């Protein structure tokens, strides 16, 4: 039977870095034979898999991680409050949409991984396509596991993870339904995909910034793997992956100020991508100008930084200064602020997924946890992020070993720095959960720290895909 791969929506052009839309066949459908017909067709499908990943991550699911812990506030009638207040049900369209969007991206990655090796393309082209597809598959499985895996980030690696679909599918076939693999099995596959991808990718030297930082490179794979290993509590691997990600000091450079990473702009077209971005979805280069990403922050009518959270910053911290907490839309409440991370008036800022500063903090935390010591290298890494957050003349005294009575005190400082540094980038909820901290007063039941498996998936498989406890 001929298999069809549906490509929905307008693709972000990761391939060439230009703003030109891809020329898709009628009805936006490619057959597998078309995908195999030329590298351009295969690259179009890979672009679609990247775009589906972006579509699955953006907006509600991205923003809710900061609303959940109080970094951000939202209106009481917001449609995504159920994502963090413990009232989600298995019949919710939110969880079904999240599940579907990530598995759609995984399926398109699977097509490339399984079919491209049999094409007659140049060997180097095949290798690169498959490697990037493995990164895409790993990214989507990681987010799904983080959101749906029972025990995935609370230390129960024997808990039920996800159906691990590694073969592309065309039409529904009940005989091909898969049970949930354990969290450890899913993590193992994610790291295998990232290891394979890293082994077959380079850090391109001549790519345009949006292509370089919007598509997987060797460093991209190591960087994501450092987060994956941190979440699964394999601190030895976290250190190793982070060290590999930090070796390219030419193309990935820590900015001297966080304000330089996210400058306030009034531009309505292509925005610069900082050298600190390891992976981001280059939304401002999308040819569809109506794709207003995270406009809620700019408008301040749906979501905004919580004043109580902003008050936790030390005096003179640039991340809470007028250079990074800005007015945003003047038609929105002037008493509320907009983070410069999403301050573009058309909402077309890039969507940051992995930044270099996170890798510093990943490695710092893992060093302390693995050695159970007030680790000197961890303090150096922490100081690098903390010191650059203050202007010259107002920098606090650097931390030293004497600053911390116990390793736990150093961990606390690292986690606080993560909260300030990575605010509004979709991390805080998961940092709380993986460290055993209830995200908020409404979410103290640990069974609600993961989403319910969509009811449709349980019903279609007659329970082969089991429901998470508590739902």
Order of alpha helices (4+ residues) and beta strands (2+ residues): beta-beta-alpha-alpha-alpha-beta-alpha-alpha-beta-beta-alpha-alpha-alpha-alpha-alpha-beta-alpha-beta-alpha-beta-beta-beta-alpha-alpha-alpha-alpha-alpha
